[in-house]
Amino acid sequence: MHISTSTAVLLAVPGALAQLNELAKAAGKLYFGSATDNGELSDSAYVDILKDANMFGQITPGNGQKWQYTEPSQGSFSYTSGDQIVDFAKSNSQIVRCHTLVWYSQLPSWVSSGSWSTSQLTSIINTHIANEVGHYKDQCYSWDVVNEALNEDGTYRDSVFYKVLGDSYIPIAFQAAAAADPNAKLYYNDYNIEGTGSKQQAAVKIVQLVKDAGAKIDGVGMQAHLIVGSIPSQTSLESAMESYLSAGVTEVAFTELDIRFSSLPPSDSGLQQQASDYATITKACLAIYACVGITVWDYTDKYSWIPSVFDGAGAALPWDENLSEKPAYSAVSSVLQAAATQGSGATSIGKVTTPTSVTLPTSLMPTAM
């Protein structure tokens, strides 16, 4: 485990606090990151925190790379929104998790409402992925290739892709992404697959489906949109990660982490429970070598998606609406700092061999800061 001189100095000084990405890397992870969206980049106080690569070593575009923005009409591609986020990350020496290629939601109507034959929809998927992944070739550490293919009971969502192609659309998408950018890590990404259960078991089958088709799949992304006091146990979290690795992926990540209150405002005891829940997620990732990192789904309650979707819920992130750190931030920082100074305690996973570090392609290496 390599620790930079500056981080080592901070860790050696009692009471000194290194920042989250520094600590995550010192603990053997590839990154601690955040999602963001285009409108937020006009908020200078927000950007001052987001652009600090010591705090966030990785950025995910929240919306700008989704199909409705990148191919709003058939054969007409636009990358303005996605480019702004990717360029922002590159200018601040942050790696990018690119998101997302094939998803049942946020599709333009020409895709979702079309009457397609199997050959037509296969061609549409291949063309879309070839163009978008090709545009961002060698700029993305990873791609969320297929997003949320599953219902809560582990059956497949009845999307336009599944209606026409059955489950074959999934390996089709992975094959196309691998052809367009052989260096990018390719992920299946979903929520409520963080702990063991029927949906997690179905996600394992997706990994096997892709591999059986001879396509490349590198990782499983666990979104981790969770509820305070109701998250899976650390044992369940670790078992789920182990199941994906045993199925044949080489890495896993928490990709969209937020832990919401079902009612507001949160009490002091509620904030402490939220902090404990964030600590549990962090400890679980640290316990598995192949868990490469954690991404929060934006870092501040000011720009959280939760209130617009879950009525009365919110306060899900480690920074509050005033960009002040909450107890959840301190909990994550403390867990990472302990792992960085004492060793993460990560163990090998059954018969799965997993790396203790991840090597980035030269094109994705952060510049010296």
N, C-alpha and C positions, 0 to 999 in steps of 0.2 A: 504494500500500500504506500503510494507516494503522497506526501504531504508537502505543500509549498512552504517555503521559508516563512512567509508572512503569516500563513495559517498556523504553522507550528509555534511561532512566537505568541500569537493570540491564545492558543490553547494552553501555553505554559504560564500565562499570567493569570493569577487568581482574579475572578470577577470579570475578566475580559470576555466579550461575547463575539465570536466570529459569526458570520451571516450564514443563512441556511444552505446555500449552494456550496460555499466553502466547507461547511461541516459535513454535508452529504458526501462530497468528493473525498474528504479526509477519512470518512468512514467506509470508503470503498465503493460508493455508488457513482453513477455517471453524472447525475444531475439532481437538483431540486428545481422545479420549474413552475410556470404559471401560464394559463391561457390568457389571451387578451382579445380585444376586438377593435375595429378601426376607429369608431367614434371616441373611444377612450383615450386615444393617443393625442388628443387635443388638450387633455387635462395635465398640465405641467407638473403639478405636485404628485399625481399618480405616476406619471412617466419617470419622475426622478427615482422612485423606488423600483419600478419595473425594469429599468434599463441597467440596473446595477447587477453585473454578472456574478458578483460575490453573493448576492441574495438569490437571484434566479439565473441558473445556467442554461435554461431551456425555455422555449416559448412555443405555445400552440395557437394557431389562428382559430378563434372560436367559431367563425362563420364563413370567412371570405374564400375558403377553398371548397365549399360545398357546391353541389351540382347546380343549384338554382342561380348561383353567382358566376360560375365558371363556364357553363354552357347553357345560357338562358333560352336560346333557340338552337335547333339542331344544326351542328356544324359551325356555330358562331361562338368563339371562345373569348373570354375576358378574364384577365388575371390581375386587374388593378387592385382589388381589395386584398387578395392573397399576397401579392407582391409587396404591399405596404408593410404587412406584418413580417414577412420573411426578410425584407431589407432592414427593418428595424432590428430584428434579432441579429442579423449578420453584422450590422454596424456596432453592436454592443457585445460581440464575441459570444453570442448565445446560440446553442444548437436548436434545431426546429423539429418538433413532431408535427408532421403534416396531417391534416384532418379535414375531410374524409372523402372517400371515393364513391362507394356504393352504399346507399342508405335509403330506407323507405321514405324518409321525411325530407323536407326541403328540396324536393324534386321539382323541376319545372313541369308545367302541365303537359308539355309535349311528350315527356317521358311517361308520367304517371297515368295519363289518360289515353295513351296510344293503344291501338289494336295491333299487336306485334306477333309475327311468327317467331319461332325459336331462332332462326338464322338472323332475322332482323334485329332482335333484341341483343343477341350475342354480338353482332357487329356494332351496335350502339354502345354497349359496355366497352368493347375493345377500343373503339375509336375515342371514347371519352377518356379512358384511362391512359391510352397512348399519348394523347395530347396533353393532359394535365400533368401526369407524372413526367412526361418528357420535358415539359416546360420547366419543371422544378428539379430536373435531374441533377444529382450531386449537391443539392441544397438542403435536402431533408434527411435527418438522421433516420426517420422512420415514417411510414404511412399507415394510417388506419384504413385498411383496404376495404373491409366490409364492416359495417357498423350496425349493431342492434338487429341481427337477423332473427332473434328468438323472442317468443312469447314467454311469460313468466313460468309457464308449466313445462318449458323446454321444447315445445313444438315450434315450427317455423312460422314467422309472421307471414300473413297473406299479402305480401307486397306484389307490385307489378312484376318484379324479378322472379319471385317464387311462383306466381301464377303461370308464367310463361315457360320458365326454365326449370322449375323444381329446385332442388338444392344444388344443381350443377352450376348455377350462377356464381356460387361462392368460389370454387376452384377456377372458373373462367376469369373472375376478377383478379385473383392472385397470380395467375399465369400472365395476364396482361401487365400487371404492375411490375412483376419481376423482369419482363422483357423490356419495359420502358426505363427502368433504373435498377440494374442488378446490384447496386451497392446499398440501396435503401433497405432497412429492416421492415418487414411486412407483418402487420398485426391484424388479428381479429379483435374488435373492441365492443364491449357491451357493459350493461349495468346489472346489478344483482347477480353477478357471477363471482363476487369477491369471496364468498363463503361457500361451503359445500351445500349441495342440494340439486334438485332436478335441472335447474337452468345451468348450473355449473357443469353438470354431467353432459348436458347437451353441447356446451361450449367445447368440452373435451372431444366430443364426436365431430365437431366442426374441424378441429385441428386434424383429426384422423382422416376426415373426408378430403381435406386439401392435400394432405400428404399421400393418401392412396391414389389421388388423381395425378401424382407426380409433380405437383406444383410446390412452390416455395412458400412456407409460412414460418416466420421467425419468432413471433411473439403473440401473447394474449394481453390485451389491455383491459384492466379492471377499472371501470369508470369511478366507482365508489361514490355515488351520490347517496349519502347515508343520512340517518336520523339520529340525533343525539340520544344516547342511552339505549340504542337498538342496533348497534353494529354487530357483525359477527365476532366471535371470540378470536383471540390471536391464534389459537390452535386451528380453528376453522379457516381463517385467512391463509395460514401457512399450508394447510392441507389442500386448499384449492390451487394455490400456486404450484405445489408439488404435482398435482394431477395434470396440469397443463405441460409442465416440463417432462413428465413421464410420457405424455402423449407425443412429444417430439419437438416442441418449440425450444429455443435456446435462451429465451428471456421472457420476462413478464414485467409489467409496470402498473402502478396506480396512475391512471391517465386523466381523471376529471374530478379529483377529490373535493368534495364539500360535505359538511355534516351539519344539517339544518335543524333548527328548532321548529316544532310544529305550531307553536304559538309564541307571540311576542308581547312584551319584551322578555328577554331571557333573565332569569334570576342569577344571583351570584353563584349559587350552587349548580345551576344549569351550565354556566360558563365553565365551572370546574369539571363537570362531567364531559362537556365538549372537549376540553383540554385533554382529559383522560382518553377519550375516543381517538383524538388525533395522535396521541402518543402510541396507542395500540396499533394503528395503521403503520406508523413509522417503525415501530419495533418489528412488526411482521415483515416489512420490506427488508429491514436490516438483517433479519434472520435467514433470508434466502439470498444466496450469492447472486442468482440470476434475476433478482428484482433490481432492475437497473436504475429506477428512480421513481419519484413522486411528482405529479403535476397537480396543483390546485386549480379549480375551474374559475379562474381569476382569483386574485389574492385578497380582494377587499369586498365587504358587503355592499359598498357603494355601487358596484357593477355586477352584482350577482344576478343570475337568471332566476333564482328560486322564487322571489316574490311574485313574478309575473306568471308563474306556472302553478305554484302551490299557494292557494289563498290563505293568508294569515301567517305563512311560514317565512323563515329567513334567518338572518344573522349566522350564516353557514360557514363563514371563512375566517382565516386567522387574523385579519385586520378588519376593524370596524368601518363604518361609513365615513368616518373622519380620518381614515388612513392611520389610525392608532393600533398598535399591536394588542391583541387580546390574550387571555391566558392560553389559548390554543397555540399561539405563536411560541410562547415561552416553553410550552410542553414539547413541541417539536424540536426546538432549539436545544433543550436540555437532553433529550434522548439522542439526538445526533452528536452533541458534544461528548456525551459519555461514550458513545460508540467510537468516535474519532480518537479519543484519548486512551481508551482501554481495549480497542479492537471490537468489531461488531458482534463477534460471537456467532457469525453465520456458519452454518454447517452444510456439508454436501447433502444432496437430496436423494436418498435411496441409492439407486444405481445410476442416477443421472449425474453426469460430469458437467459442472458449470464453472465458468471463469470467475476469477476474483477481481478482474478488471475488464473493461471494454475498450477496444482500440477503435478510434474513429478513423474513417477514410481521411486522407490528406486534405481533400476539399472541404471537409467539415471541421477541421481542427480550429479551435479558437485562436485568434491572434494573441500575441503577448500583450499583457495589460500593465 
